[in-house]
């Protein structure tokens, strides 16, 4: 706990000292009349910071000294108080710099006196804390103590993200996987009745990873019509929550009839009690087709046996997952340490490695986390001996104390990682977190310090990758065409370690349905409302004036968002139920707000007071009903991320649902965006948006049509920091199209471009000097007479996704030699030829080919030596595909194929039998999915 307090105090001080030293703050201090006081506070805080660096470098001395421990917490609390004051101070500084005359009005003078008095009071508090330090001789005498050097971010091998995801799932579990499959199959081809297998073992044993391997096994997939993976939410006190999750996974509106008609395979992950199972079972009682399968994972043997008893006679099984063997444990440890499957362990370190593994007791999570810790330390026998001595002294041979091994990895984190990892305790058990959501929240909270040599986004990416490399977080999804994990989760055992630390440090408080914890008298900095009860007295007893982040999961309590939250930085309402426009009426009064997410809520209109949020950095209204931003949003000059409209993947799904791929693509001849009313899936760009020069992400913004569109297109080039642009344009004249191309070419930092229009022919007129050669991602929705030739020069492109472009075979030639293209999506009449061919020595880096909704295509042919690295080939909704060997030919020419998908293409029995024989003979035995469902390990980036 002391290390946690140290890390939090240091993180806060880093931001406070930076704020106190700004030019605006110094000018305002002179105007208020307290420049000496502000200088004194800043200097004292710098001394405290230096002390905390020494204390961080020698935590053992801090632990031994309760006085130091108390003083560190007092430093942290005082740092928060100073930062709160400086936030107030900064707002005043900005107002006075923009309105000199208003600084002398009676109200402004009173405010000036109030802030000045608060600063003087803080100076007195700082002096008192300093005197307390001297009185009790807190600074320990250690001649060898050295101030820790600010860590230099290492150059990570980013491939280790993906390796971290795969390693713990495959090391030493092949026998267990086969044993579990044998239990499921039972050697009986004519299985009747419901099958139920319970997999149990202690936390961190790898139950979910093992079951995921079985869930995706190609042989088992062929037995079932559909499948779903549902992680049980805790506490589960009624069947409805589980039923809703199962419906969402299966993509159906009504469960009973569906389950009676389908032979299903459902994973019920992380069941805690027999009572929870009773609620789950009520969902399945509505219908069970013979031969269906339920797999349950749980930590308790009694729960496992209880669940298995509900299967048909002879079809209930219990499987205990045990520890890894010695060989497998050593292999996993070394792969984590060396971040590679190819490693050589020096002979003098083998003994130390074996001793470390003795304390881990074959628990994969413990081995992975200790391996992640050792990976960032010197790889010497002395270092490993010290690690073993530290672990052995705490644990002995008691397996029940294995969480202490995992906690050692947390204690070994550098302070800049410790604070952001602790921050993840805000999210519920089993919650999957989007990487960009975390990075933007960390930035808003000040956990990512400004770096002269690297953009803050890149620093955040490094921090995220380092947590993965240390096995502190588990990557859940890796995007196509990328090696970055797009989502992650915290293992339950790790969450159990950091959650008490957050709560004990009075940083975090939960208001949830079954919690009996009383509201603390001390200050609450982060508030989480989860599965809230309609009447909860706790909310009435909370002092909202110190809250810095408010996160809601489930239903949003009425009138919760109030002007009392004067220090709120993060308001995260993503996926909140029953959120109404009126709930945001006080949003303009939260003047320190930096992060506002309304993603996937029912909000349809933003209040005009939004323009008052002069510190707002992130506004996320993606997948809401908002189609227009309020006037004055251009005043928010600190805005970095403006996300709106419907993302490209969701647009593709909506077009597919609407049947736009039917009728041989005739509907697309009128313009896919025009017919589909794509305006409802974008947000109209407000006047003056070019003033937001800090914007890194903008989209999807509707920049046409209407008066002034020409000027708006020209001024887009002012957004020089833009990395990602999504634009909806309609009715462009030739001149306006040329201006848009020119503006795109002037955005030197642009990496991702998405354009939607009824016609995209203006792209063919892109001048050579304007070609955006730095693009890594390109998404196009709309009719193209032909694919512009300049696209073939974009050798940084990793992803191309097309909707309604109506391309021909010769257009594909412009894509085939792109040097880094890893993902190609041809969706909803993006191609209109009756034959689609991929020729030899083309698409050399392509790994994912996703074809869907091609209403005219009859044949897909893959020539020898085409797409040599392709791992996944998917064909969906291609009804005219020939039902013979010509429908899809050349699968045998894909040496690295891991998955083949053929779905919703009509009755294709002959083609399926031909492809099945080819898959069976393939050296890699790829999965062949024909309308089945699986648990994805990779998904297209959103």
N, C-alpha and C positions, 0 to 999 in steps of 0.2 A: 504493500500500500504506500510505503514511503516513496518508492520509485515512481509510482503513479503520480503522487502529489508533486514530485520534482519535475516530471515531464510536463504536467499541466501548467505548473508555475512558469517553467521556461518557455513554453509555447505562448502563453499569454504575454509574458514580458517582451518577447521578440516583437509582437505586434504593437504593444504599447509604446515602446521606445521609438519605433519607427514613426508612429503617429505623432508623438510629442515633439519630434524633431522636424516636422514638415514646415515648409516656408509659410503656408497659410496659418498654421498654428502659432508660429512665432509672431506673425503680424497681428493676429487677434489678441495674443497675450499682451502685446504692447498697448493695444487699444483699450483692453480691459484694465490694464494697470498692474498685471501680475507677471511680468516677464521673468523676474528673478525667481518667483515661486515655481514657475513651470520648469525653468532651467534646473533648479534644485531637485525637483521631483525626478526629472529625467536622469540627472547624474546619480542620484541615489538608486534608482531602478537599475542603472547600468552596473553599479556595484553589487546589487542583489543578484543580477544576472551572472556576474562573474563568480559569485559564491556558489550559485546553483550549478554552474558548470563543474566546479570542483567537486561539489557534493554528488553530482551525477557520475563523475569518474570514479568515485569511491563510495558506492552505496552501502558497503559493509559498515563504514564508519557511521553513516546516517542511521542505519538500523539499530546500532548499538546505543545510540544517543537519542533518548526520547525528547530531549529539549530541542535538538536539531530538527527532529521530525515535526514537532509542534511549530517551530519557527518557520519551517518550509511551508506549512499549510497557511500560516498567517501571511507570508509573503505572497502566496498565490491569491488569497482573498483580497489582499490590499491591491495587488496588480489588477484584479477584476474591477475593483472600485475605481482605480485610476483610469482604467480603460473606459468604464461607463461614463466617467466625467469627461474624458477626452472625446467620446462620441458626441456628447452634448455640446462640448466646446467646438468640435469640428463643424457641426451644423451652424453654430453661431458665426464661426469664421467664414464659412461660405456665404452666408447671408450678408455679412458686413462687406465682404469683398465685392458683392454684386450690387449693393445698394448703400453707398456711403452716406447719403442724406438720411436714410431711414435709421441709421445707427444712433441718431440723437433724438429720436422720438421717445416719449415717456415710457412706452412699453419696452422698447429696446434697452433703455437705460436700466430699468428694473431687472431685465434679464441679465444684463451685463453684471450688475451687482450680485445677483444670485450665483452666477457661475464663478465670479471672482471669490466669493465667500467659500464656495465649495472647494475651490482649488487651495485656498488657505487652510481649510480644514484637513484636506488631504496631505498638505505639507506637514501639518502637525502630526498626522498619523504616521507618516514616513519617519519623522524624527523620533517619535515614540518607539517605533519598531526598531530603529537603529540603536536607540539607547537600551532597549531590552536585549538586543544582541550583545552589547558591551557588558551589561549587568550580569548576564548569565554565561558569558564566555562561550558563546555558541560556536563560533568558528573554530573548528578543530585544528590542532597543530599537527600537520603532516608534512614534513620537509620534502617528501617525494611526490606530494600532490601536484598534479599539473592540470592546467585548464584544458579541457577537452577542445580539440580543434573541430571547427564546424565540418561535419562530414562532407566529403566530396562524393557526388553521385557517381557510382561506378557505371561503366559501359556494359550493361547487361546483354547477355545473349538472349534476345527476346524469344527464341525458340523454347527456352526453358519454361515459359508460361504454359505452352501446350504440353510439354513433357510432364510438368507438375500435375496437369490434369489427367494424363494417361497412366503415369507410372504406378500409383498406388492401386489402380484398378486391375493391373495385369500381373503384378509380381506375386508369384506363388499362389495363385488362386485358380489355376486351370483345373486341378483335381476337384476342388470344391465346386467349381462351376459344373463339371460333368456329373458329379454326384447329385447336385441339386436338380439338374435336367432329368436324370434317371428317376429321381423321386417323383417329379412332375409327370413324366410319361408313364412310369409304372410298367413299361414293357407291354402295354395293352393298346392296340391300335383302335379298339372299339370302346373307348372310355365312355361311360354313362354317368350322369350325375355331375354335380359341382365338385371340382377339385379345389382343395385349399392347402397351401403349404405355408407354414410359419417358420421364418428364419429368425433366430434369436442369438444374442451375444452381447457382451458389454459394449458400452459406447466407445467409438473409435476403432472397432474391430474390422470395419469395412463391409457391413451388411448391405448398405444401399449400393455400394459399388459392385458387389457380387451379384445382387439381384438385377442391377442395370445391365450387366453383361448377359445374364440369362434372358432378360426382357428383350434384348436386341438380337438374340441368337437366331440365325437364319432358319435353322431347322424348326424351331418352335414357332416362328412367325407364320409359317405356312399353315399351322393348325388352327389359326384364329381369324375371325372376320374383322376384329377391331381390338384396340388396346389403349390403356390409359395409365398414367402414373399420377397418383394423388398423395401428396404429403399431408399428413393429418395436422390440422391447426390445433393449437393447445391454448386453453382447455376446449375440448369438444363436448358441449353439453346438450346438443340436439342434432338430429340427422340432417337438418336443412343445409348447414354450412358445407358438410361433406358432399351432399347431393349437388349443390351448386358447383363445387369444384369439379366433380365428376362430369357433369353436363358440359362444362367449359372444355375439359380435356377431350371429351368425345365429340364435341361440336354438335350437340343435339339439344332440343328444347324440352323433350319429354323422355324420361328414363325408362319407365316400366315396359312400355311396348318395345322399345329399342333393345333392352336387355333380354327380353323374351325371344326376340327374333334373331339375335346375333350370338355367335359363339365368341365370348369376350375374354380378354386377359387384362386384369386390373391389378396394379401394385398399390397396396395400402402401406405407405412408408411411415415409420416412426410412431407406432401405436404405443401408448403409455400404460393403458389400464384396461381391465375387462369392461368397465363401464363405457369407455370410449368405443370398444368393439361393438357393444350393444347398439349404439347409435349408428355405427357404420353398417351393421348387419341389416338394420331396418331399411336401408336404401336398396340392398340387394334382394330383400324379400319380395320386392315387387315383380321380380321376374328373373329366372335363371335358365338359360338354354343348356341342354345337355353338353357336357364336355368343357364348359367354361372354367376359367381358372382365376383364383384370387391368391396373390402372394402377399403375406404380411411380414413386415420387419418390426422387431420389438427388442427391447433390452431385457425383458423379463421372461423367464421360462414358463411361469404360471399363465401369463397372458398368451404365450405361444400355444400352449396346450389347450387353453380354453377356446381359442379361435379355431384350431384344427378340428375340434369336436363338432363344428357346424357343417362340415363337409358331408357329402354323400358317403354312405358306408364304404369303408376301405379306401377312401380318397382323401383322408386328412393326414397330413404328415408334419412332423416337427423336425427342423434341421438346426443344429447348433453349430455356429461358425466359431472355430477355435483360433488360437494364436498362430502366427506364421512360424514356420520351422526356422532353424538356425541359418540354413543356406539362403532361404528367401529373405530373411531379416537382414542379413549382410548385404545382399544384392540391393534391397530397397534403400538401406542407409547410404550405400556408396553412390547410388544413382542420384540421391538427393544432394549429397555433398558435392559431387563432381558435375551435377547438372547434365549428365550424359549417360547413355547406355554403354558407352565405351570408356572404361576407366581402368586405372591400375593402382591398387592400394599398396603402398610401400610395406615391405615386410615388417619394419619396426612399429607399424601402426596397427597391425592385425590384432595383437593382443589387446590394445586399448579399445579397438572397435568392438571386440567381443565383450569386454567388460561393460561398455556403454550399453550394448544390446541386452546384457543380462538384466539391467535395470528397467529396460523397456518391455520385457516380458512378451515379446512377439506381437505387441499391439501396433498395427500399422500407423495409426495417427501419432502415437508417441515417437515412433521411429522417424516418421516424416518430419515432424516438428523439430526434433533434435537434429536431424540431418540438415534441415533448413538453417538452423542456428549455426552449425559447424561449417556450413558452406560459406559463411561470411566471416570466418575466423581463419587464422593461419592453420594450414594443414600440416601440423607437426604432432609427434607423439606426446610432447609435453603439454600442448594445448588440449589434446584429447584426454590425457591423464587427469588434468585439472577438471575437465568437464565431468569425468567419471567420479572423481572424488566428491565434487559438489553434489552430484545426483545421488551417489551412494550414501552420503551422510544423511540425506533427507529421507530416503526411501527404505533403505535396507532391502528386504525381500518381500515387502508387503504390496501385493498387487492392487489392493484397494486404494493405495496412495499414488496410483499412476498419474492422476491429474497433476500432481506436483511436478512430474517430469515435463508435462505440457506447459505448466506455468513457468518453468525455467526458460522456455523459449520466449514467452512474453517478457519476462524480466530482462532477457538478453537483447531486446529491441533497443535501438538508439532512440533518444527522446523524441525526435521528429516523427518517428513511425509509431511510437507508443501512443501519442495523443490521438493520431488519426485512427489507429486500430481501436482504441477505447471508444471512439466516436461511433463505431459500428454497433455498439450495444443498444443504440436507439431502435434498431430494426428487430422485429420479432423473430422467434425461433423458426428456422427453416425458410426464412424470407430470402428470396433471390433478389440481389441488388444490382441495378444497372451501373456499369462503370462510370458513364458520364454523369449520372445522378450524384454519385459519391464525389467525383472530382469537383463538380460545381458547388456542392455543399461544403466541401473542405475549403475551397477557395473563399466562399462567402463567410465562413467562420474564422478565416485568418490562419488556418492550419498549414497553408502552403505559402511560405515566405517568398517575397519577390527575389528573383535571382538575376543578377546582371548578365550572366552568360547564357541563360536559358529561359524561354517563356514559361510562365507559371503552369500552363497546361502540360508542358513536357515534364516539368518537375513532378506534377501530380501523377502523370503516367508512370514515371520512374518509381514513385512511392508505391503505387498500386502493384506494379510488377514485382517490387521487392517483397511486398507482403505475400504474394503468390509464391515467389521463390523460397521464402522462409516457411511455407506451408501454414501461414497464419490465416489465410483465406483460401477457399476452394473455388477455382474457376468453374463455372457451370456451362458456359457456351463460348465457343470460339467462332468468330465470324468467318464466313466464306471469303476467300481472297485476302485473308489477313491472318496474322499469328497472334493477334491481341485477343485476350479474353474480353467478351462484351458484358458478361455478368458473373457474379460471384456470390458465395454465401459463406457464413461463418459456421464451422462445425459446432454442434450443440455443446460439446465439452468445453471448447474454447469460450463460447458465449457464457457458459456458467462461471467461468473464471473472471471474465472482464465485467460482467453485469454487476456483481457486488461491489467491485471497485468503483464503478461509476456512481452507484447509489450512495455508497459510504462517503464518497468525496462530495456528496451533495450537488453533483452535476446533473443528475438525471432523476426524473420522477415519472412513474407510470400511473395513469388513470385507466384501469381496465376492469372488466366485468367481475372477476372473482378475487381481486386483490383486497387484502385486509390491511395493507400498510397505510398508516396515517400520514397525513400531509406533514412534512418536516417543518420545524419552525425556522430553519435556516433558509438561505436563498436558493431558489431553484433556477438553474440556468437552462436546462433542456426539458421540455415537457412532451410526453407522448400520450396520446389518447387512443386507446385500442379497444375495440368492441365495447363501446361505451354504453352504460345504462341510461335510460331516459332521465331518471332523476338521480343525480349523484352529488351528494353534499361536498365531496372532495373538491370539485371545481369551484365551489363557492368559497372554500377556505384557502385557495391558492393565491399567493401574492404574485400577480402577473408582471409586476414592474421590473423584475430582474431577468425574465425569460429571454433567451437569445435564439432558441429554436423551438418551433411548435410543429410536431409531426402527427398526423392523424391517419389511423388505419381503420377502415370501416365507416361508420356513420359520423358525420360532423355535427356536434352539439350546436343547437341554435344559439346565436349571439356569443359564441365563444371568442371569435376574433374581435377584440375590443381595443380602444385607444389606450388602455392601460399598459399594453405591451410596447412601451416606448423604446425598449432596447432590442426588440426582435430583429434578428438578421435573416433567419430562415423560416419561411412559412411553406411547408411541404404538405400539400393536400392531394397528391397524386392518388388516383383511384378511389377517392373519397366518395361515399354514397350520399345521396340526397343533398348535395351541396347546391344552394340556390344563389342567384345573382345578388339577392339582398344580404347574404352572409358576408359580402365583400364591401359593404357600405363604409366601413371605417378604414379601408386599406390605405388610403392616402395619409392617414395620421401615423402610420408606422414608418417614420421617416428614416430609420436606420436599416430598413429592409434591403437585403442584397439578393435574396433568392426567393422567387415565388413560382411554385409549380401547381398548376391546375390540370395537369395532364389526365386525360380520360375521365373527366368529370362532366356534369351536365351544364356547366356554365355556358351561357350564350352571349353575355354582354359584360364588358369590363367597365368599371366606374371611371368617370372622367378624372377623379382625384388621383388616379394612378400616376399622373404626370408630376405629382409632388415627391415621388420616391426617387430623389436625386442620386441615391447610392445604389439603385437597383442594377445588378449585373446579369441576372438570369430571369427571364420571363418565359415560362414553358406553358403554352396553351395548346400543345399538340393533341389531336384527337378530342377536342372539345367542339362545341357548336359556335364558337366565336368566329365571325367572318370579317369583323372590322375592328381595328384598334382605335382607341379613343384619341381625339385630337390632343396635341401637346406631348405625345409620347416621344417626339423628337427632342424634348428637353432633357431626356434621361441619358446624358452624355457618357455615363459609366457603363451603359448596357453592353454586354459582351455576347450574350446568347439569347436570341429571340427566336423561339421555336413555335411554329404555328401550323395550322392546316392538318392534313392527313398525310402520314409518311408514305413513301412510294410502295412499300410492301403492302400496306393496308389498302392503298388505292388499287393495286393489282387485285387484291382479294375481292374488293367491292365490285370491280368491273367483271370479275369472273362470276360472282354471285348474280349479277344482273343479266348474265347471258350474252355479253357483248361479243363473245367469240363465235356466236352462232351465225347461221346464214352465210357461211363462206366469207365472212368478213365484210359483207356489203354495208353494214352500218358504219364501218370505219371510213368509208369513202366520203362520208359527210363530216369527218373529223371527230375523233374519239372524245376529245375534251369538250367539244361543243355539244355533242349528243348526250354525253354523260353528265353535263352540267358540272364540270370540274370546279367552277367558281366556289361551290359550297365546300370544297376541300382545300381551300387556301384562304388567306387573310389579306384584305386590301392594304397595300402599303400606304401608310399615312404621308401627308405632306411633310417634307423636311427630313425624311428618314436618312438622307445622305449626311446629316449632321452627326449621326451616331458613329463616329469614326473609330470607336473602340470595338465595334461589332466583329466577332469572330465567326458567328453562325447566324444566318438569316434564312428563314424558310419555313413554310412555303409562302412567299409573299406575292400577291397579285399586283403587278406593276402596270397593267394596262387593263381595259382601254379607257378612253375618256380624255378630258382636257388635261393637258400638262404631262401626258405620258411621255412625250418626247424629252422633256426636261428631266423627268425622273430617271429615264433610262441613261441619259448622259451623266447624271450626277451619281449613278451607282459606282462609278470609278473612284469616287471620293472615299469609299469604304476600303481603304488600303490594307486593313488588318484582316479582311474577310478570308476565312479558310473554307467555309462551306456556304454555298448559295443555292437556294431553291426558289425558282421564280415561275409564276403563271402569267403568260402574256397572251393577249387576244387581239385580233384585228390590227396587227401591225402593218404600217405602210413599209415600202421598201426602205425608205430612209430610216425609219424607226428600227427596223431589223438590223440595218448596218450599224446604227448607234449602239444597240444592245451588244452586238458582236465586239465592237470597239471597246466598250466598257468592260466586258468580260476579259478581254486581252490585257487590260491595264491593271487587273487585280493580281498582282504578282505573287500573293501568298495563297491564292485559291487552290484548294486540293480537291474539293468535291463540288460538282455542278449538276443541278437537276433543273430541267426545263420542261414545262408543260404548255402546250398550245394546240389549237386546232390545226395549225400548219407550222412545221419547223423548217420549211424550205429556206428561210433567211440564213440558216447556218451554212448553207453552201457558198454564201458570199463572204465568209470570214476571210479577212485579209491576212496574208502570210505573217505580217508583223503582230497580229492580234491573236494568233493561235496559242491557246493556253497549254503549253507543253508540260506544265508542272502538275496537271490534273492526275489524281490517282483513282477517282471514281466519277463515272458519268451515267446519268439517268435521263432518259428522253421519253416523253409521252406526247404523241401527236404524229400526224401524217408527214412522211418524208418522201419526196419524189425519188431521191436517192440519198445514200449515206455519204456525207461530205468526205472527200478524199483526205482532207487534212487530219482526220481522226486517226489515220494509219501512222501518223508521226508522233502520236501521244504515247511514247514508250514507257512512261511512268504509270499508265493506266493499269490498275489491278482489278477493277470491277466495271462492267458495263451491263446496264439493265434497260431494256427497251419495251415500250408499250405502244401498240397501235401504229407503229412506224411503217408497216407494209413494205418491208424490204424485199429484195430479190437476191438470187444467189450471188450475183456480181458484187452486191453490197457487202456480203459476208467476207469477201476477199480483203476489204479494207481493215478487217479486224484480225485476220488470221495470223499476221506476223507481228502483232504487238508483243514486245519482249517480256512484259511482266503481267499479262492478263491472266488472272487466276479464276475469275468468275464471269460467266456470260449467262444472262437471263434473257430469253426470247419469249415474251409473254403477250397474250391476247392480241393476236393478229399483228405482231411485230414483223412477221415474215409471211408472205403470201404466195410463195412458190409451191408447186405440188410436190417438189423434191428438194430436200435439204441435204447438202453433201459437205463433208469435212475431208479435205485432201491430205495427202502425205506431206510430212514435214511442216505442218501448220499447227497453230495453237500449242506451241511447245511447252508452255507453262500452265496451261489451263487445268484446273483441278475440279471445277464444278460447272456442269452444263445443265441448266434448268430450262426446259422447254414446256410451255403451257399455253393452251388456248389458241393453237394454230389451226384455224378452221378449214384451211385448204390443203394442208400438207398430208401427202399420202405415203411418202417414203423418206426415211432418214438413213443416210448411208455414211459409214465411217470407213475411210480407206486405211490401208496398212500404214503404220508409222504416223498416223494423225493422233493428236492429243495424247502423247505418250505418258503424261503425268495425271491424266484424268482419274479422279477417285469416285466421283458421284455423277451419275447420268440419270436425269429425271424427265419423263414425258407424261404430261397430264392434259386431259381435255383436248385430245387430237382425234376427233371422231372418224375422220376419213383415212386414218392410218391403215394400210393394207393388212389384211389378216393372213399374211404369209411371210416367207423369209425376207421379202423386200420391205416389209413395214419398218423394221429396224434391223439393219445389217451391219456387221463389223464389230460387234461387241467383243469378239475374240481377239481383236487387234488392240485392246486396251489393257496393257499389262498391269497397271496399278489400280484397276477398278475395284472399289470396295462396296459399292451399292448401286443397284439398278432399280429404278422405279417406273412402273407402267400403271397409271391409274386413270379411271374415268375416260377411257378411250373407246367405250363400247365393247361388244362381244368380240374378243380377239383370242379365242381358244387356241387356234393353230399357232399364232405368233407366240403366245405364252409358252406353249410346249416347246417350240423351237428355242426360245430364249432360255428356258429352264435347262435344256440339255447343254447349251453353251455355258451357262453359269456353273453347272455341275462339273464341267470339264475344265473350267478356268483354274489356273494355278492358285489364285487367291480366294477361291470360293466366295465371291461377293454375295451380299444379301440381295435377294430379289423380292421386291415388294409389289404386289398386284392388288392394291386396295386394302392392304393391311396397315396397321399403325405401329409405330415404334417410339421408343424414348430417344429423342435426338441428342447427339453429342456435339453437333455443329449446326448452326442455323445461319441463314443469310443475315447480314448486318442490317439493322433497321435504320 
